[in-house]
């Protein structure tokens, strides 16, 4: 039986607390310590999970008993604390987005290679039941040759805008200074999933961002059309401006179509596959009910390390998605399609 993997969590905001509880509940992992600049948050987690809690992130990085560090600060601080953790010899799990640009993300991975430590990113929606269903449908060839994929997160809720312990009193997702915006929030998930499904490099992208309702500083709606080198086309879209939600998934294939209800993740539980051949119609209903936040990352992470494998979510996968996110911004700025076959 291998020893538990000692993990520290840097930052105890709302997502940091989610990480703490999921790590503590995962066999093979040991939540050793955490850090927060808030004495109230530090005291709460210390009492709940019976761990060491430091009142500065620097103190946590000096804890020699911790081999893996989770970075869960505000998005604009990810690069800063990632580089400090790498310098301290820590392996890293970084909450998405890994950083605010492809260049920042590449700098983190370069520093990790030079120091000889590992870095992975918490792209937990790889383990969402809706995505696992889509992967199974493709693997079992239920739709034939799939030539079009549409992947969306659309809704209208103050819950998205006010995510965080302070809610709408400090809506950091709506502020540029914090690295807010729905592209940074949902872009990493949606593009990561899309790249896994297509298994092909992107050829070109045309995208647009909108700041219409919730903020004038950051986008509350983005969309992108992507053409892949294998001929598949895709639509990726995230919006907190849709009072009527669009489907979470729509896949078009030579033998059938898959459609999944959209809106809040808790409602992603109505999936239909329809096949038509002449006068015959077949419709299959599938249940994909799930919680709002998937807990699948940490069991997969623990299993990989205990088996001597690389942790889930590779550097190449993260950087490929980061390149597409940057391309959305570039396309919106220039008003033109971006060629992704050149650096």
N, C-alpha and C positions, 0 to 999 in steps of 0.2 A: 504494500500500500504506500503510494507516494505521499510525501508531506503536502499539506495544504499550501496554496499559493498566497502569500501575504500581499494584500492590496491596501493602498491608501487612497482616499478621495480628497482631492484638492478643490474646495468650494462646496458649500452646503446650502445653496439655493434650492429651489424646488426640484430641479433635475438632479442636483447632487444628492439630495435625500433619496430620490428614486434609486440611484445607483447604489447607495449604501444599503438599502433594504434588499435589493436584488442580489447583491454580492453576499450579504449575510445569509440569505436563504439558499445559496447555491452550494451543494456538496463539492468539496475539493478546493473551495476558495475560503480565505479567511480575511474578513474586514478588520484590519489591524488598527487603523487610525484614520482621522480626517482632520481637516483644517477649515476654519472660518474666521473672518474678521469680525463677525457678529457674535458677541458673547451669549446672546439669547439662543441663536441657532446652535452654537457649540454645546451649550448646556443641554438642550433638548435631545440632540442625537447621542450625546454621552450617556444620558440617563436611559434613553430608549434601547440602545444597542450595546451598552457597556463596553465602549471602546475609548482609546485615548483620543482626545481632541485638542489640537494645537490652535492657538489664537493668531498664528501667522502662517502663511503658506511656506515661508522660508524654513521655519522650524520643522514642518512636516517633511520637506525635502531632505533634511539632515538626518532623518530617522533611518538608520542603517538596516533595520529589520525588514524594511519594505522593499520588495523587488519590483512591483508594478504600481504605477501611479495613474489615477483617473483624473483627467483635467475637465472640470465642470464649471469653470468660471463663465462670465459673459463672453460671448463669441469673439469680441474684439481683443480679448486678453489671451486667447488660446495659444497663439504663436509665442507670446512672451513667456508664459509659464511652461509651455512645452519645451522651449529651448533651455530654460533654467533646470527643468527636471532632467533633461537629457544630459546636461553638464554635470548633474549630480549622479549620473549613472543609472537612472531609473528607466525601466521599460514603461511604455505609455499606452493607455487607452484614452483617446480624446473624444469627448462628446462632439457630435456633428454641430455645425460644420467644422472640419478639421482646422480651417483658417478662413480668412476673408478673400483669398484669391489663390489661384494656381501657384503663383510664385511663392507666396507665404507657405503653402502646403509643401512645395518642393524643398524649401529651405529647411523645414522640420525634418523631412526624410533624409536630406543630405547630412544634417547634423547627427541624426541617429546612426547612419551608416558609419560616419567617422568615429563615433563613440562606441560602436559595437552593441547598440541596444535596439530593441524592437519597438515598433509603433503600429498600433491598429486604431480603428475608428469605430465608435459605437453606432453602427448603422443597423439598429435593432429591427427595422421593418423588413429586413430580409426574412425574418421568422414570423411575420404576420401570416395569419391563415389565408387571407385572400391571395397573397403573393404565392404562398405554397400551392394553393389550388391552381393558379395560373401556370405555374411551373409544371405541375402534374398534367394539366391539360395539354401542354405542348409536348411533354415527354411521351405521352400516350397517343399523340397524333390524333386527338379527337376532333380537331378543326381542319385537318389537312395542312396544306402549305399556308402558313400565316404570313400575310404580306402587309398588314396594317395593325399597329398597336396604339391604343389611346389610353393614357394613364393620367388620372386627375385626382386632386384633392380639392373639392369645392364646397363651400358652406358660407354661413354668415353668422358670426358669433363673437361676443365680447370675450369669450373664453380664450380664443386664440390671441386676441389683442392683449388681453390681460394676463397671459401666462407668466407665472412668477409669483413669489411669495407676497409681493406688494400689490399684485393685481393691477388695476387701472390707476392706482395712486402713483405707480412708476412703471408704465407700460414699455419696457425696454425693447420689446419686439417692434415697436413703432418708432424707434429712435436710431438714427444713423450712427451716432457716437458709440452705441453698444453693438453695432453689427447686426441690427435688426432687419426686418423685411421677410416676406414669405418666400423669396427665392433662396435665401440663406437657410431658412427653416425647413422647407419641404424639397427644395431642389436636390440636396444630397441624397435623400431617400429615393425620389422618383427617378432621377438619372441613374443611380446605382442599380435599381431594379431593372430599368430598361436595358442597360448595358449587359446585365446578366441574361436577360431573355433573348436578346438579339445575337449575342456572342459574335459580334462583328464591330469593327471600328466604324465610327461615324464619318460620313463623307462631307456633309454640310448642314448648317443650321440657320434658321431664321427665327428670331424671337423678339418679344416685346414685353416690357414691364409697365405697369400702371400704378399710379398713386392717386386713387380716386375717392376713397371714403374714410379710411381709418388714419391716414398719415400723409403729410406732404413731404416727409423726409425720406421715407422708404416705400418700396412697392408693397401693395396689398393684393396684387394680381400679376401673375406672369404666365406667358405661354410660349411654347417653342415647337416648331416643326423641324424634325430631324430626318435626314435621309442617310441610311447606312450603306456601307459598301456592298453588302449582300442583297441590296434592293429593297429591304424592308423600310417602310416609312412609319413615322411615329409622331404623335402629338403628346406633349407633356404640358400639364397646366396645373397651377395651384392658385386658389383665390379665396379670400374671405369676403368677397362681395356678391356671392351667388346666393340669393334668397331662395332660389330653387336650385338644388344640387344637380349636377350632371353625373353620369355614371362614373364609378370609380375605375372600372376597366371596360374597354370595348376592344375585342380582338376579331379581326376579319380573316377568315381562312377559306380555302377552296372548297371545304366540305361543311363549314358551319361558322356560326358567330357566337361569341361569348359576350354576355353583358352582365355587369355586376352593379348593384345599386351603390350610389355614392353618399355624400354627406359625411357625418361624423363616423369615425372608425367603428364605433359600437353598432352602427347600422349597416356595415358591410356584410350582410348576412343573406342576401338574395341574389344568387348567381344563376343565370340561365344560359343554357347552350341550346341553340336552335339549328336544326338541320332540315333543309328542304331538298327533296329530289322529286321533280315532276309534281305529282299530286300528294306526295307523302310528306308529312311534317312530323318531326320529332323534337320535343322540348324536354330538357332535363333540368330540374331544379336542385340546387345544391345549397347546403347550409354552411356558411363561413363565419358564424358569430364569433366575436372575440372581444377581449378587453381593449381599452383605449391604447395602452402601452404594452407592447409585446415584451415578454421576459426571456425570449429565446437566446439572446446574445450570450449571456454569462454561462449557461450550461454548455453551449458550443465552444466558448472560449476555454472553459475548464477542461473539457474533454480533449481539445486539441493539444493543450500544453501537457496534459498528463500522458498523452500518447506520443509526445515528442514531435508534434507537428507544428507548422506555422499557425499563429492565431488567425481566426477568421477575419476577412476584409484585408486584402493585400494592398501594399503601397500603389501598385499599378492600377488597381481598381479605384482607389480613392482619387488618384490624380486624373484618371480618365473622366470621372464625374465632375471634378473641379474644373477641368478644361471646358466641359459643356456649359457649366454655370457661368464661367467667364465669357463664353461665346454668346450667351443670351444677353449679357450686359453690352458686349461689343456690338452685337447686331442691333440692339435697341438704340445705341448711341449713333451708329452709322446709318441706320435705316436700310440695311442690306444683308444679304445672306453671307455667312462666314464659311470660308473653305477650311475644313478641318483636316485636310490631307497634308497641309504644310504647317510647319512650326511657326 
